Amino acid sequence: GNAKHEAEELFKNFQGIKDDAKYPELETYNKDWQKVSPVLRGFLAELKDEKLNTVFHDPKYPEMDMPFFEMIAYSMHRESYLIGQIGLWRRLLGYPAMKYPGM
C-alpha cells in the first residue's frame, strides 16, 4: 500500500540530519516497525520465482534496475547497515542501546 511512517517528511528524498528538526521518540519507530513487519512478511512469503527474476524498474532511478531478488537482498543489507549506524550514533551521543522489542 501507500502507508507512510511517522517521520516521512523528515526522511523523504534522502534528506540528511537537520539540526533544528524534532525527531520522533524511539517508540514511534518501534510502532512503525510493528505495523510494517507483518505486511512485508506476507508479501515476501507470497513471492514466486517468476517475480523474483523480473527486473525492478523505477524511472527516477534507472541505475537501480535489477532483478527483484537482488533488490530485496540489497534492501535487507542496506537496512542492516543503517540500523548499525543508528546504534553507533546512539552510543556516541550517550543514549541507551537499542533493544529488540520484547527483549
BALUM-332576 format. One line per 5 residues: number of its first residue (from 1); their letters; for each residue y, z, x of C-alpha. Coordinates in nm, 3 decimals, m for minus. Each point is the difference from the previous one (the first is absolute). Layout:
BEGIN
NUM) A) Y,Z,X; ...
This chain:
BEGIN
1) GNAKH) 0.000,0.000,0.000; 0.361,0.039,0.089; 0.001,0.377,0.046; 0.254,0.123,0.253; m0.007,0.313,0.208
6) EAEEL) 0.266,0.266,m0.039; 0.182,m0.099,0.321; m0.007,m0.375,m0.065; 0.375,m0.046,0.053; m0.007,0.186,0.333
11) FKNFQ) m0.276,m0.214,0.149; 0.013,m0.346,m0.160; 0.069,m0.301,0.223; m0.114,0.188,0.312; 0.304,0.231,0.014
16) GIKDD) 0.018,0.249,0.283; 0.082,0.370,m0.014; 0.344,0.074,m0.144; 0.186,0.306,0.124; 0.177,0.061,m0.332
21) AKYPE) m0.303,m0.055,m0.229; m0.178,0.274,m0.195; m0.372,m0.063,0.045; m0.254,0.137,m0.249; m0.206,0.310,0.071
26) LETYN) m0.353,m0.048,0.135; m0.143,0.088,m0.343; 0.164,m0.312,m0.145; m0.190,m0.219,0.245; m0.323,0.187,m0.077
31) KDWQK) 0.048,m0.067,m0.373; 0.057,m0.370,0.068; m0.314,m0.003,0.217; m0.204,0.156,m0.282; 0.129,m0.263,m0.246
36) VSPVL) m0.071,m0.304,0.217; m0.332,0.105,0.158; m0.224,m0.045,m0.308; 0.167,m0.331,m0.085; m0.047,m0.133,0.352
41) RGFLA) m0.357,0.132,0.020; m0.086,m0.183,m0.324; 0.164,m0.321,0.119; m0.188,0.005,0.332; m0.333,0.080,m0.167
46) ELKDE) 0.032,m0.308,m0.223; 0.091,m0.250,0.275; m0.247,m0.284,0.046; m0.073,m0.185,0.325; 0.167,m0.313,m0.138
51) KLNTV) 0.330,0.185,m0.042; m0.031,0.172,0.339; m0.031,m0.340,0.167; 0.298,m0.162,m0.176; 0.332,0.000,0.178
56) FHDPK) 0.270,0.249,m0.098; 0.334,m0.179,m0.016; 0.349,0.134,m0.058; 0.267,m0.271,0.027; 0.247,0.258,0.135
61) YPEMD) m0.231,0.077,0.297; m0.194,m0.317,0.092; m0.089,0.151,0.339; m0.217,0.251,m0.188; m0.232,m0.265,m0.151
66) MPFFE) m0.353,0.129,0.056; m0.325,0.056,m0.191; 0.013,0.291,m0.245; m0.267,0.181,0.203; 0.224,m0.009,0.309
71) MIAYS) 0.307,0.100,m0.206; m0.185,0.304,m0.135; m0.118,0.099,0.350; 0.354,m0.049,0.138; 0.149,0.207,m0.282
76) MHRES) m0.246,0.285,0.058; 0.072,m0.001,0.373; 0.376,m0.005,m0.064; m0.018,0.290,m0.246; m0.204,0.205,0.247
81) YLIGQ) 0.255,m0.070,0.273; 0.291,0.098,m0.225; m0.169,0.323,m0.109; m0.046,0.086,0.367; 0.369,m0.069,0.064
86) IGLWR) 0.098,0.224,m0.292; m0.220,0.276,0.140; 0.160,m0.035,0.343; 0.354,0.005,m0.141; m0.078,0.306,m0.213
91) RLLGY) m0.118,0.182,0.312; 0.302,m0.111,0.207; 0.239,0.114,m0.275; m0.169,0.338,m0.041; m0.156,m0.062,m0.343
96) PAMKY) m0.348,0.128,m0.085; m0.289,m0.238,0.063; m0.112,m0.233,m0.276; m0.322,0.096,m0.176; m0.241,m0.196,m0.213
101) PGM) 0.030,0.101,m0.367; m0.248,0.273,m0.086; m0.037,0.119,0.360
